[in-house]
């Protein structure tokens, strides 16, 4: 299965995988408005063995079949990882 990946020009680290190149019709209007412009970045073969950096390939494949698209949002920041003050307090104890 092929997927065509586009990055949002408005939302950092946000990508849309499409089942058909340049076919944005499956995207709900509200999603399209939120993402702003989309720039093509990659064509990829999604085999069951393929690994993707931030998403499960089986989930992407399923959503492409069911909806015609998959939306990849940026990961949520880990609050503990950004709490530098707590990190240094525990280290010095």
N, C-alpha and C positions, 0 to 999 in steps of 0.2 A: 504494500500500500504506500502510495506517495503522499506526502504532505508538503504544503507550500507555506512557509513561515514569513510572517510580516511583523515588523516592530511598530509599536505606537510612536508617533512623533510627539505626542503630548504626555504620555505616561512612561516614565523611565522603567526599564526592565519588564515591560509588558509586551507580550507577543501573542499573535493569533496564528493558529495552525488552521489551514483550510484544506478541504478535500479536493477542491478544484481551483487551479490557479486563477487569481483575479476575480473569483466569484464571491463577492461580499454579501450576496443576497441572504445567506443563512444567518448573518449577524443581526440580532435585534437592533432596531434603530437607536435605542437608548445606549447600547454598548458602543455602537459606531460613533455616536455623538461624544461619548466619554473619552474614547481613544483618540479622536481627532484623525489626522492623516495617518495612513499606514504605508510603510516602505518595505518592499520585498527584500528579504535577506537570505533566504535559503530554500532549496528544494531538497527534501530528504526522503529516503526510503525507510519506512517504519516497519521493520521486521520484528517479530517477537523477541529476537536476540539482541536487538539494538538497545543501547543505553542512551538516555538523554540526561542532561545535566541536572535539571530541576523538576522533572516530571516523569511519571511512570508511563512508558511507551504503551502499555496495554490500555491505560486510561485514555490516552490521546487517540489511539485507534478506535476505541469504543465510541468516543464522542464524535469523531469524524464520521463514523457510520450512522450514528443516531441523529446528530444535529448538523453535520456538515462543517463544524468548526470546533476548535478547542481554544480556550482562553487561558493563557499562562500569565499569572500575576506575579509580582515580585514577592520573595519570601518575607514573612513577617519578621521584624527584628526581634531577637531574643533579648528581652529587657535585662535579664541578668548579665548578659555578655556586655551590655553597654553601661552597666552600673560600675564604673571604674572605681568609684569611692569605696564600694563594698569589697571589691577585689583587693584593693590595697590595704584596707583595714584587716581583712582576714589573713593576708600574707604577713603582716607585721605582728600579728598576735602570737 
